[in-house]
């Protein structure tokens, strides 16, 4: 029985996606320079953390609006074999995980929003995994990786100082300040 046609090709039967319980190296990005020197998660370790990622992204609403799915599903989408997340434990501190995001294109306009959402999901719900900090970086293939990674370093410093991923708030609890998205507030 044929599935319904998708606006992005294929069908809705799931035949274009690997399972969340599968580690298929050919369908995920090669680790980039952000992960150099760290212990790469592969096999069951990658699968376990990525399954948790799916749940955290669902809870926090980290969705790729181009493909209309939870961003974690990008790792499973066989149409974008060089896009998604790779993970590595820090070589000096096993309580720190590195997550590198490779978008589908070098000019992906959602990369900034998606990666900040990912940072906030992993670190805002850190009681759900074994890491004290998830350092998130954008792959060097993206044309704005330096600027976006600098913003992530700033968010990381704020998180380490405050223990919170929430945007700064005024005395009434309303978010204030610029999150780097140009809107003054983050959607996450």
N, C-alpha and C positions, 0 to 999 in steps of 0.2 A: 504494500500500500504506500503510495507516494505521499509525502508530507506537503504542507502548504509551502508555497514559494516565499522566500525571504527577500526584502528589498536589497540585501547585501549579497545575494547569491546563495545557492543551496536551498535547503529546506529546514523546517522546524523539527525534523525528526531526531536531531542530535548527531547525525552522521558526520558532521563537520567538526565535532568537538571530542577531544580526549576526555576520559573520565577524571574526576577529582582524585581517584585512587590510583592513577597511573602517572609514572614518571617517564616522559617521552622526550629525551634530550633533543631530538630533531625538531621538536615543535615548540621549543622555548629559546630565548636569545642566548647567544654565547655570553659568558660573563665578561663584563667590561673592566676597564682600568680601576673603577671604584672598588672592585672586589679583589684586586691584586694583593697577594700576600695574606689573604684571609682564608679560613677553611670553608670551602664551598659546600653548601648543603645539596646533596643529591639523593636519589632513590627515596627511601621511606622518610628520611628527614625532611627533604624538600616537600614531599607529598603532605606530610603531617602539618607543616607550617603553612603550606598553601591552602589546605582545607580550612584551617583556622582563619586565614586571611579572608577567605570567602565569607565566613560567618561574620567577622568583624566589619568587612566592607558592606555587607548586607545591613547590619545593624546601624552603621553610620551613613548609609546611602552613597557609597563611593561607586558611582555608575558612570560608564563611558556612554555619553549621550549619542555618539555617532553610531554605535552598534546596539544601543539600548540594552546593555546588560551590565551586571556586576563586574567591575574592573578585573577581578580575579579570574574571570572566565577568559580573558584575553590570552592567558597562558595556555588555554586548552583549545583555542581557535586555530585549526589547522590552516586557515587562510592567511594567518599572520604568524608564521613560524619563527620570525626573528623579533617578535614583540612580546612584552610581558615583564615579569619580575624574575630576578635571580636573587638568591639569598646566600649569605656567608657569615659565619661567626667570626667576630673580631679575633685577630691573632694574639692580641695582648689581654683581652678581657672576654671570657666566654659568656658574660652577662649582657654583652652588646651584640646585636645582630645588624648586619648591613643588608639593605634591600636596594637593589639597583633596578630602576624602571627603564625599559626601552620601549618608546612609543612606536606606533606603526609607521610614522613618517618623520623625517627630520624637521618638519615644520608643523607638527601636530599642535593645533591651537589650544587643546585641552590639557596639555602636559602639565602646566603650572598648577592648575586647579586640581587635577587628578592626583598629583604627587603630594600636594599639601593635604588633601583629603586622606591619602594613604598614611602619611605621617601621623595625622591626628587620630585616625582609627587605631593604628598599632600602639601608639604611645598613650592615647586617652583611655584605652582599654587594656593597659599593660598587666592588670591582674589576671588576665586570661591566658598569658603565656609566660615562659620562663625567663624572658629578657627584661633587664632594667631599662634598656633603651633600644629602639630600632632606629638606626641612622639610615635615612632615605636619601638616595641620590638619583639624579637623572643621567642617563647614558650620554656619553660624549657625542653620540651621533646627532643629538638634537641641537639645532642652531642656537638656542638660548641656554644651553646646559650650565654655563658658568654663572650667569645671573640667577637662574633658578636654584642652583646648588648653594649659592651664597645665601639666598633666602632661607633655604632649608637649614643651613648651619645656624642662622639666627634663631629659627624656631627651636632648634635643638638646644641652644644656649638658654633660651627662655624656659624651656621645659625642665632642663637640669636645675635652673635657679628656682623656679616656682613649683615644679611638680605638676604643672597643669598645661594642657594644650589649648585651653580656651583663649580666645582673643582677649586682650585687655578690656576691662569694663570701667564705666564711670561709677560714681557713688550710688547710682540707682540700679546698678547691675546691667546696664545696657552696653553692648559691645561698642568700643570706640577704636579709632586708629585704623591704619591701613595695613591690610594683610598681604599687600603686594599684588592683589588681584585687581586693584583699581576701583573697587566698590566701597572700600572702607570696612567691609565685613566679609567674613568667609562663609561659604555655604556649608561648611562642615563644622 
